[in-house]
């Protein structure tokens, strides 16, 4: 069984840049294989402290990849570098 890269999108409710980043990631998911999870930082003091000034923040397998916007070419290259683990 193959394990796909885990992509987390940290954002806030009502954040236009977060919505754009999410749309971009959904579009990229049509041609790339990864698991996407959206995490709202609203009301989470730890996440607000960590990411509050930089949202949206995208992580790949737990490592911060980008913030503010998703560059499709850069994201694609990063996903292709991530190992797909077989279980």
C-alpha positions as YAML, in Angstrom:
chain: A
units: angstrom
residues:
- id: 1
  name: UNK
  ca: [0.00, 0.00, 0.00]
- id: 2
  name: UNK
  ca: [1.33, 3.44, -0.93]
- id: 3
  name: UNK
  ca: [1.42, 6.33, 1.52]
- id: 4
  name: UNK
  ca: [0.93, 9.70, -0.17]
- id: 5
  name: UNK
  ca: [2.53, 12.96, 1.01]
- id: 6
  name: UNK
  ca: [0.47, 14.79, 3.63]
- id: 7
  name: UNK
  ca: [-0.25, 18.43, 2.80]
- id: 8
  name: UNK
  ca: [-1.72, 20.69, 5.50]
- id: 9
  name: UNK
  ca: [-3.15, 24.09, 4.71]
- id: 10
  name: UNK
  ca: [-3.30, 26.31, 7.79]
- id: 11
  name: UNK
  ca: [-5.70, 29.22, 7.44]
- id: 12
  name: UNK
  ca: [-8.42, 31.33, 9.02]
- id: 13
  name: UNK
  ca: [-12.13, 31.70, 8.40]
- id: 14
  name: UNK
  ca: [-12.87, 34.51, 5.95]
- id: 15
  name: UNK
  ca: [-9.28, 34.65, 4.66]
- id: 16
  name: UNK
  ca: [-9.26, 35.39, 0.92]
- id: 17
  name: UNK
  ca: [-5.64, 34.27, 0.44]
- id: 18
  name: UNK
  ca: [-6.48, 31.02, 2.24]
- id: 19
  name: UNK
  ca: [-9.39, 30.42, -0.15]
- id: 20
  name: UNK
  ca: [-7.13, 31.05, -3.16]
- id: 21
  name: UNK
  ca: [-4.47, 28.69, -1.78]
- id: 22
  name: UNK
  ca: [-7.08, 25.99, -1.17]
- id: 23
  name: UNK
  ca: [-8.43, 26.35, -4.73]
- id: 24
  name: UNK
  ca: [-4.89, 26.09, -6.12]
- id: 25
  name: UNK
  ca: [-4.18, 22.96, -4.08]
- id: 26
  name: UNK
  ca: [-7.45, 21.33, -5.18]
- id: 27
  name: UNK
  ca: [-6.55, 22.10, -8.80]
- id: 28
  name: UNK
  ca: [-3.06, 20.60, -8.32]
- id: 29
  name: UNK
  ca: [-4.60, 17.50, -6.70]
- id: 30
  name: UNK
  ca: [-6.17, 16.66, -10.05]
- id: 31
  name: UNK
  ca: [-2.74, 15.82, -11.47]
- id: 32
  name: UNK
  ca: [-0.62, 15.13, -8.36]
- id: 33
  name: UNK
  ca: [-1.13, 12.58, -5.61]
- id: 34
  name: UNK
  ca: [-1.21, 13.91, -2.05]
- id: 35
  name: UNK
  ca: [-3.51, 14.00, 0.96]
- id: 36
  name: UNK
  ca: [-4.86, 17.49, 1.67]
- id: 37
  name: UNK
  ca: [-6.15, 18.65, 5.04]
- id: 38
  name: UNK
  ca: [-7.29, 22.17, 5.85]
- id: 39
  name: UNK
  ca: [-6.70, 23.34, 9.43]
- id: 40
  name: UNK
  ca: [-8.33, 26.52, 10.71]
- id: 41
  name: UNK
  ca: [-6.16, 28.24, 13.30]
- id: 42
  name: UNK
  ca: [-9.08, 30.33, 14.61]
- id: 43
  name: UNK
  ca: [-9.27, 29.96, 18.38]
- id: 44
  name: UNK
  ca: [-6.16, 27.76, 18.72]
- id: 45
  name: UNK
  ca: [-3.64, 29.89, 20.67]
- id: 46
  name: UNK
  ca: [-0.66, 27.72, 19.73]
- id: 47
  name: UNK
  ca: [-1.42, 27.71, 16.00]
- id: 48
  name: UNK
  ca: [-2.33, 31.41, 16.03]
- id: 49
  name: UNK
  ca: [1.01, 32.20, 17.67]
- id: 50
  name: UNK
  ca: [2.94, 29.94, 15.27]
- id: 51
  name: UNK
  ca: [1.22, 30.88, 11.98]
- id: 52
  name: UNK
  ca: [-0.98, 33.92, 12.66]
- id: 53
  name: UNK
  ca: [1.03, 36.45, 10.66]
- id: 54
  name: UNK
  ca: [1.88, 34.15, 7.76]
- id: 55
  name: UNK
  ca: [-1.36, 32.44, 6.75]
- id: 56
  name: UNK
  ca: [-2.06, 30.65, 4.63]
- id: 57
  name: UNK
  ca: [0.75, 28.26, 5.50]
- id: 58
  name: UNK
  ca: [1.29, 25.03, 3.55]
- id: 59
  name: UNK
  ca: [3.24, 22.13, 5.02]
- id: 60
  name: UNK
  ca: [4.31, 18.95, 3.25]
- id: 61
  name: UNK
  ca: [4.89, 15.96, 5.51]
- id: 62
  name: UNK
  ca: [5.18, 18.27, 8.52]
- id: 63
  name: UNK
  ca: [7.70, 20.69, 6.99]
- id: 64
  name: UNK
  ca: [6.71, 24.25, 6.14]
- id: 65
  name: UNK
  ca: [6.71, 24.56, 2.38]
- id: 66
  name: UNK
  ca: [5.27, 28.02, 1.77]
- id: 67
  name: UNK
  ca: [3.16, 30.82, 3.14]
- id: 68
  name: UNK
  ca: [0.89, 33.57, 1.75]
- id: 69
  name: UNK
  ca: [0.36, 31.85, -1.63]
- id: 70
  name: UNK
  ca: [0.96, 28.56, -3.43]
- id: 71
  name: UNK
  ca: [3.32, 28.63, -6.40]
- id: 72
  name: UNK
  ca: [2.10, 25.70, -8.56]
- id: 73
  name: UNK
  ca: [5.50, 24.93, -10.11]
- id: 74
  name: UNK
  ca: [7.36, 25.07, -6.80]
- id: 75
  name: UNK
  ca: [4.67, 22.96, -5.07]
- id: 76
  name: UNK
  ca: [4.69, 20.37, -7.87]
- id: 77
  name: UNK
  ca: [8.47, 20.03, -7.66]
- id: 78
  name: UNK
  ca: [8.31, 19.65, -3.87]
- id: 79
  name: UNK
  ca: [5.59, 16.95, -4.02]
- id: 80
  name: UNK
  ca: [7.54, 15.02, -6.66]
- id: 81
  name: UNK
  ca: [10.62, 15.07, -4.38]
- id: 82
  name: UNK
  ca: [8.68, 13.58, -1.47]
- id: 83
  name: UNK
  ca: [9.03, 9.83, -1.20]
- id: 84
  name: UNK
  ca: [5.86, 7.81, -1.66]
- id: 85
  name: UNK
  ca: [6.22, 5.14, 1.00]
- id: 86
  name: UNK
  ca: [4.97, 1.64, 0.40]
- id: 87
  name: UNK
  ca: [3.45, -0.21, 3.34]
...
